[in-house]
Amino acid sequence: MKKLDFLQAFRGIAALMVVILHSRINYPINDSSVISNWLFNANASGVDLFFIISGFIMVYTTRNSDGSFFYAIQFGIKRLARIVPVYLVLTFIYYIVMRIAYEIVGAKFDFTWEDVIQSLMFIPLNLKDGGAPFFGSPVLHVGWTLNYEIYFYLIFGISLLFKKFRWLAFLAWIATSLYMLPHLHGNSITLAGTEQYNFTGYLNIVTSPLIWEFVAGVGIGLLYFSPLRIPNSVVARSIAWISATFAFWWIVSGVHSDMGITRWGFPAAIMVLCFAIASKTYEFRVPKWLLWLGNISFSLYLVHPLVTNPTSVILWETPARESLRDPSFLPLMVALSLAIGTISYHYLEKRLSNKVRDAILSLVRDLFSKHKASKAKDTPPLPF
């Protein structure tokens, strides 16, 4: 895993980009210069990088899959245990904090407890006309990306059951959901992540072009385990850094702005691919602070609305409004988000999520052991 430390760095940078984006949205700064817009407007591309890395990690972590039902169940438990406990706790906290914030300023918070439950079931609140790719977003609004993550884990986990035909099964479903279904429904196929086909209900998630970014990550993972490599370490390192420079230029220049595999996802996929192949020859040394940022990236991503949103609601109605618009307020919001994200990582991810995971895995293993023992007991003895 040390060779893949660069992925942790990418995850940390992606999460930080989203935090900066939402901090700026909540506190639109007075600096409207070209440089300011150039630096901040493309930070939503961190989501595209997240999705691509997720696809890669799924290939990496299941490389030794035996295709058994037990393995697929363990895969699902590990994935859900990492996401659900943290998301559940932070969603409840966010809902309560935001209701209090809105009451302080005498306004009404739009979400209900029913919305909270639906959000925790990873079902978008407005699948009909909520606007792709968010579809109304959940109560904790950044959780809209988890709706796609959970769907991807589902189809990926099912494909594991096909053993040596797992990739054939995976690609067959991708071809069906992302090409055949939209085509048969009379749609022109698009790769733009913000587009949606004229479906109703959950099919809007199933057929979303954003799924192509997970597929790109899977493809990169398969190439990583292929014989493909760059023999010369100097060339490998050079190609990797050129790809990073290309990604930076593409994203901030606005060549193709917005989410999707042909837009921000394209340079992100090229960068992850180049670094992955180069890492087979050259070991990238990642600073400890970037590894730390990568470690807390999931908590940071989920927790920062707890910092930016209630602060915005309350302080915006005070004489401090203009002070909030000063660029100096942005680092304060980012620093607070990093601090609370670190707390969430240590107490929710490392403790709560791990305890939930270990408890459920232990229970499942006991059930499988008892089932095997019972099956062996019921088997008639051999006639010799």
C-alpha positions as CSV (number, residue, x, y, z in Angstrom):
1,M,0.0,0.0,0.0
2,K,3.0,2.4,0.5
3,K,3.4,2.6,-3.2
4,L,-0.2,3.9,-3.4
5,D,0.3,6.7,-0.9
6,F,-0.2,9.2,-3.7
7,L,-3.9,8.1,-3.8
8,Q,-4.3,9.2,-0.2
9,A,-2.7,12.5,-1.1
10,F,-5.2,12.9,-4.0
11,R,-8.1,12.1,-1.7
12,G,-7.0,14.7,0.8
13,I,-6.5,17.3,-1.9
14,A,-9.9,16.5,-3.4
15,A,-11.7,16.9,0.0
16,L,-9.9,20.1,0.7
17,M,-10.9,21.5,-2.7
18,V,-14.6,20.8,-1.9
19,V,-14.2,22.4,1.6
20,I,-12.8,25.6,0.0
21,L,-15.5,25.6,-2.7
22,H,-18.3,25.4,-0.1
23,S,-16.6,28.0,2.2
24,R,-16.6,30.4,-0.7
25,I,-20.2,29.7,-1.7
26,N,-21.3,30.4,1.9
27,Y,-19.2,33.5,2.2
28,P,-18.9,35.1,-1.2
29,I,-15.7,37.1,-0.8
30,N,-15.3,40.7,-2.1
31,D,-12.4,39.7,-4.2
32,S,-13.9,39.1,-7.7
33,S,-10.5,39.2,-9.6
34,V,-9.6,36.8,-12.4
35,I,-7.0,35.1,-10.2
36,S,-9.6,34.5,-7.4
37,N,-12.1,33.0,-9.7
38,W,-9.4,31.0,-11.4
39,L,-8.3,29.4,-8.1
40,F,-11.7,28.7,-6.6
41,N,-14.3,28.0,-9.3
42,A,-13.1,24.6,-10.3
43,N,-12.9,23.1,-6.8
44,A,-16.0,21.0,-7.4
45,S,-13.7,18.8,-9.6
46,G,-12.6,17.2,-6.4
47,V,-15.8,15.0,-6.6
48,D,-14.7,13.6,-10.0
49,L,-11.3,12.7,-8.5
50,F,-13.1,11.0,-5.6
51,F,-15.2,8.8,-7.9
52,I,-12.2,7.7,-10.0
53,I,-10.1,6.8,-7.0
54,S,-13.1,4.9,-5.5
55,G,-13.3,2.7,-8.6
56,F,-9.5,2.0,-8.4
57,I,-9.6,1.2,-4.7
58,M,-12.5,-1.3,-5.3
59,V,-10.3,-3.2,-7.8
60,Y,-7.3,-3.1,-5.5
61,T,-9.1,-4.3,-2.3
62,T,-10.9,-7.2,-4.1
63,R,-7.9,-8.4,-6.1
64,N,-7.9,-11.7,-4.1
65,S,-11.7,-12.3,-4.2
66,D,-12.6,-16.0,-4.3
67,G,-16.1,-15.2,-5.7
68,S,-17.9,-16.7,-2.7
69,F,-21.1,-15.4,-1.2
70,F,-19.2,-15.0,2.1
71,Y,-16.6,-12.8,0.5
72,A,-19.2,-10.6,-1.2
73,I,-21.0,-10.2,2.1
74,Q,-17.8,-9.2,3.9
75,F,-17.1,-6.7,1.1
76,G,-20.5,-5.1,1.6
77,I,-20.2,-5.0,5.4
78,K,-16.8,-3.3,5.2
79,R,-18.0,-0.7,2.7
80,L,-21.2,0.1,4.6
81,A,-19.5,0.1,8.0
82,R,-17.0,2.7,6.8
83,I,-19.8,5.0,5.5
84,V,-23.0,4.5,7.4
85,P,-22.1,5.1,11.1
86,V,-20.2,8.4,10.3
87,Y,-22.9,9.5,7.9
88,L,-25.7,8.7,10.3
89,V,-24.2,10.5,13.3
90,L,-23.2,13.6,11.3
91,T,-26.6,13.8,9.5
92,F,-28.4,13.8,12.8
93,I,-26.1,16.4,14.2
94,Y,-26.3,18.6,11.1
95,Y,-30.1,18.4,11.1
96,I,-30.4,19.5,14.8
97,V,-27.7,22.2,14.5
98,M,-29.3,23.7,11.3
99,R,-32.8,23.7,12.9
100,I,-31.4,25.6,15.9
101,A,-29.5,28.0,13.5
102,Y,-32.6,28.8,11.5
103,E,-34.7,29.3,14.7
104,I,-32.1,31.8,15.9
105,V,-32.6,33.9,12.8
106,G,-36.4,33.4,12.7
107,A,-36.4,31.3,9.5
108,K,-37.8,27.8,8.7
109,F,-35.5,24.9,8.0
110,D,-36.9,23.1,4.9
111,F,-36.0,19.5,5.8
112,T,-38.1,17.1,8.0
113,W,-37.3,14.0,10.0
114,E,-38.8,12.0,7.0
115,D,-36.1,13.6,4.8
116,V,-33.5,12.5,7.3
117,I,-34.6,8.9,7.2
118,Q,-34.8,8.9,3.4
119,S,-31.3,10.5,3.2
120,L,-29.9,7.7,5.4
121,M,-31.4,5.2,3.1
122,F,-29.3,6.8,0.3
123,I,-32.3,7.7,-1.7
124,P,-32.2,11.2,-3.2
125,L,-35.0,13.5,-2.0
126,N,-36.1,14.5,-5.5
127,L,-35.4,11.9,-8.1
128,K,-37.9,13.3,-10.6
129,D,-37.0,16.9,-11.2
130,G,-34.3,17.7,-8.6
131,G,-31.7,18.3,-11.2
132,A,-28.8,16.0,-12.1
133,P,-26.6,14.9,-10.6
134,F,-27.9,16.0,-7.1
135,F,-31.6,15.1,-7.5
136,G,-32.5,17.2,-4.5
137,S,-29.6,16.2,-2.4
138,P,-29.9,14.7,1.1
139,V,-30.2,16.6,4.3
140,L,-26.5,16.7,4.8
141,H,-26.1,18.0,1.2
142,V,-22.6,16.6,0.5
143,G,-24.0,13.2,1.0
144,W,-25.4,13.2,-2.6
145,T,-22.1,11.7,-3.7
146,L,-22.7,8.8,-1.3
147,N,-25.9,7.9,-3.1
148,Y,-23.7,7.1,-6.1
149,E,-21.0,5.4,-4.0
150,I,-23.5,3.0,-2.4
151,Y,-25.1,2.1,-5.8
152,F,-21.6,1.4,-7.2
153,Y,-20.7,-0.8,-4.2
154,L,-23.9,-2.8,-4.8
155,I,-23.2,-3.6,-8.5
156,F,-19.5,-4.2,-7.8
157,G,-20.3,-6.5,-4.9
158,I,-22.8,-8.5,-7.0
159,S,-20.2,-8.8,-9.8
160,L,-17.9,-10.6,-7.3
161,L,-20.3,-13.5,-7.2
162,F,-19.5,-14.3,-10.9
163,K,-16.0,-15.4,-9.9
164,K,-13.7,-15.6,-13.0
165,F,-16.5,-13.9,-15.0
166,R,-16.8,-11.0,-12.6
167,W,-15.4,-8.4,-15.0
168,L,-17.6,-9.7,-17.8
169,A,-20.7,-9.4,-15.5
170,F,-19.6,-5.9,-14.4
171,L,-19.1,-4.6,-17.9
172,A,-22.4,-6.2,-19.1
173,W,-24.3,-4.3,-16.4
174,I,-22.5,-1.1,-17.2
175,A,-23.3,-1.5,-20.9
176,T,-26.9,-2.2,-20.0
177,S,-27.4,0.6,-17.6
178,L,-25.4,3.3,-19.2
179,Y,-26.0,2.6,-22.9
180,M,-28.9,0.2,-23.6
181,L,-31.5,1.6,-21.1
182,P,-31.1,5.2,-22.1
183,H,-30.9,4.3,-25.8
184,L,-34.1,2.1,-25.6
185,H,-35.8,4.9,-23.8
186,G,-35.2,7.2,-26.8
187,N,-32.3,9.2,-25.4
188,S,-29.1,10.4,-27.0
189,I,-26.2,9.0,-25.1
190,T,-24.2,11.6,-23.1
191,L,-21.1,11.5,-20.9
192,A,-21.8,14.8,-19.3
193,G,-22.2,14.3,-15.5
194,T,-24.8,17.0,-15.1
195,E,-27.1,15.6,-17.7
196,Q,-30.0,13.2,-17.0
197,Y,-32.2,11.0,-19.1
198,N,-36.0,11.2,-19.0
199,F,-36.4,8.5,-16.4
200,T,-38.3,8.7,-13.1
201,G,-37.2,7.3,-9.8
202,Y,-34.0,5.5,-9.0
203,L,-33.2,4.8,-12.7
204,N,-31.9,8.4,-12.7
205,I,-29.0,7.2,-10.5
206,V,-28.6,3.9,-12.3
207,T,-28.2,5.6,-15.7
208,S,-26.3,8.6,-14.5
209,P,-23.3,9.4,-16.7
210,L,-21.3,10.1,-13.5
211,I,-21.0,6.3,-13.1
212,W,-18.5,6.4,-16.0
213,E,-16.0,7.9,-13.6
214,F,-16.2,4.9,-11.3
215,V,-15.8,2.7,-14.4
216,A,-12.7,4.7,-15.4
217,G,-11.3,4.0,-11.9
218,V,-12.0,0.3,-12.4
219,G,-10.2,0.4,-15.8
220,I,-7.2,2.1,-14.2
221,G,-7.1,-0.6,-11.5
222,L,-7.1,-3.4,-14.0
223,L,-4.3,-1.7,-15.9
224,Y,-2.3,-1.4,-12.7
225,F,-2.4,-5.1,-12.2
226,S,-1.6,-5.8,-15.9
227,P,2.0,-6.2,-17.2
228,L,2.0,-2.6,-18.3
229,R,4.8,-0.6,-16.8
230,I,7.4,2.1,-17.5
231,P,10.8,0.5,-17.1
232,N,12.7,3.8,-16.5
233,S,12.0,5.5,-13.2
234,V,13.0,9.0,-14.5
235,V,10.6,8.6,-17.4
236,A,7.9,7.3,-15.1
237,R,8.2,10.2,-12.7
238,S,8.2,12.7,-15.5
239,I,5.1,11.3,-17.1
240,A,3.3,11.4,-13.7
241,W,4.1,15.0,-13.0
242,I,3.3,16.1,-16.6
243,S,-0.1,14.5,-16.1
244,A,-0.6,16.4,-12.9
245,T,0.3,19.6,-14.6
246,F,-2.1,18.8,-17.5
247,A,-4.9,18.1,-15.0
248,F,-4.3,21.4,-13.2
249,W,-4.3,23.3,-16.5
250,W,-7.5,21.6,-17.8
251,I,-9.4,22.1,-14.6
252,V,-8.5,25.8,-13.8
253,S,-8.5,27.0,-17.4
254,G,-12.1,25.9,-18.0
255,V,-11.4,23.9,-21.1
256,H,-14.4,21.7,-20.3
257,S,-15.9,22.8,-17.0
258,D,-18.3,20.7,-14.9
259,M,-18.6,17.1,-13.8
260,G,-18.3,14.1,-16.0
261,I,-15.7,11.8,-17.5
262,T,-15.3,14.0,-20.6
263,R,-15.0,17.1,-18.5
264,W,-13.2,17.4,-15.2
265,G,-13.1,13.6,-15.0
266,F,-10.9,13.3,-18.1
267,P,-7.7,14.9,-16.8
268,A,-8.3,13.4,-13.3
269,A,-8.4,9.9,-14.9
270,I,-5.3,10.5,-16.9
271,M,-3.5,11.7,-13.8
272,V,-4.5,8.8,-11.6
273,L,-3.6,6.4,-14.5
274,C,-0.1,7.9,-15.0
275,F,0.7,7.9,-11.3
276,A,-0.6,4.4,-10.8
277,I,1.5,3.0,-13.7
278,A,4.5,5.1,-12.7
279,S,4.3,3.9,-9.1
280,K,5.1,0.3,-10.3
281,T,8.6,1.7,-11.1
282,Y,9.1,4.7,-8.9
283,E,7.9,5.1,-5.3
284,F,6.4,8.6,-4.8
285,R,7.3,10.0,-1.4
286,V,4.2,11.7,0.1
287,P,4.7,14.3,2.9
288,K,3.2,13.2,6.2
289,W,0.8,16.2,6.3
290,L,-0.7,15.1,2.9
291,L,-1.1,11.5,4.2
292,W,-2.9,12.9,7.3
293,L,-5.1,15.0,5.0
294,G,-5.9,11.9,3.0
295,N,-6.7,9.9,6.2
296,I,-9.2,12.4,7.4
297,S,-10.6,13.2,3.9
298,F,-13.9,11.3,4.3
299,S,-14.6,12.9,7.7
300,L,-13.5,16.3,6.4
301,Y,-15.8,16.0,3.4
302,L,-18.8,15.1,5.5
303,V,-18.2,17.4,8.5
304,H,-17.3,20.8,6.9
305,P,-21.0,21.8,6.3
306,L,-21.4,21.6,10.1
307,V,-18.8,24.5,10.2
308,T,-19.7,26.6,7.2
309,N,-23.5,26.4,7.0
310,P,-24.8,27.2,10.5
311,T,-22.1,29.9,10.8
312,S,-23.3,31.4,7.6
313,V,-27.0,31.3,8.6
314,I,-26.4,33.0,12.0
315,L,-23.6,35.5,11.3
316,W,-25.0,36.6,8.0
317,E,-27.8,38.3,9.9
318,T,-25.4,40.3,12.1
319,P,-23.3,43.4,11.6
320,A,-20.4,41.0,10.9
321,R,-21.7,40.3,7.4
322,E,-19.2,42.4,5.5
323,S,-16.4,41.0,7.6
324,L,-17.4,37.5,6.5
325,R,-16.9,38.5,2.9
326,D,-13.3,39.4,3.5
327,P,-10.9,36.7,2.0
328,S,-9.3,36.3,5.5
329,F,-12.4,34.5,6.8
330,L,-11.9,31.6,4.3
331,P,-8.8,30.2,6.0
332,L,-10.6,30.3,9.4
333,M,-13.5,28.2,8.0
334,V,-11.0,25.7,6.4
335,A,-9.0,25.5,9.7
336,L,-12.1,24.8,11.7
337,S,-13.3,22.2,9.2
338,L,-9.9,20.5,9.4
339,A,-10.0,20.5,13.2
340,I,-13.5,19.0,13.5
341,G,-12.8,16.6,10.6
342,T,-9.8,15.3,12.6
343,I,-12.0,14.7,15.6
344,S,-14.6,12.9,13.5
345,Y,-11.9,10.7,12.0
346,H,-10.5,9.6,15.3
347,Y,-13.8,9.1,17.2
348,L,-16.3,8.2,14.4
349,E,-14.2,6.5,11.7
350,K,-11.5,4.8,13.7
351,R,-13.6,3.9,16.7
352,L,-17.3,3.8,15.9
353,S,-17.0,2.6,12.3
354,N,-14.4,0.0,13.1
355,K,-16.3,-1.3,16.1
356,V,-19.5,-1.6,14.0
357,R,-17.5,-3.4,11.2
358,D,-15.8,-5.9,13.6
359,A,-19.0,-6.7,15.4
360,I,-21.0,-7.4,12.3
361,L,-18.2,-9.4,10.7
362,S,-17.9,-11.5,13.8
363,L,-21.6,-12.2,13.8
364,V,-21.6,-13.1,10.1
365,R,-18.6,-15.4,10.5
366,D,-20.3,-17.2,13.4
367,L,-23.4,-17.6,11.3
368,F,-21.5,-19.0,8.4
369,S,-19.5,-21.3,10.7
370,K,-22.7,-22.7,12.2
371,H,-24.2,-23.2,8.8
372,K,-21.2,-25.1,7.5
373,A,-21.1,-27.2,10.7
374,S,-24.9,-28.0,10.4
375,K,-24.5,-28.9,6.7
376,A,-21.6,-31.2,7.4
377,K,-23.6,-32.9,10.2
378,D,-26.5,-33.5,7.9
379,T,-24.3,-35.0,5.1
380,P,-24.6,-38.8,5.1
381,P,-21.4,-40.8,5.7
382,L,-19.4,-42.1,2.7
383,P,-19.9,-45.8,1.9
384,F,-16.2,-46.6,2.5
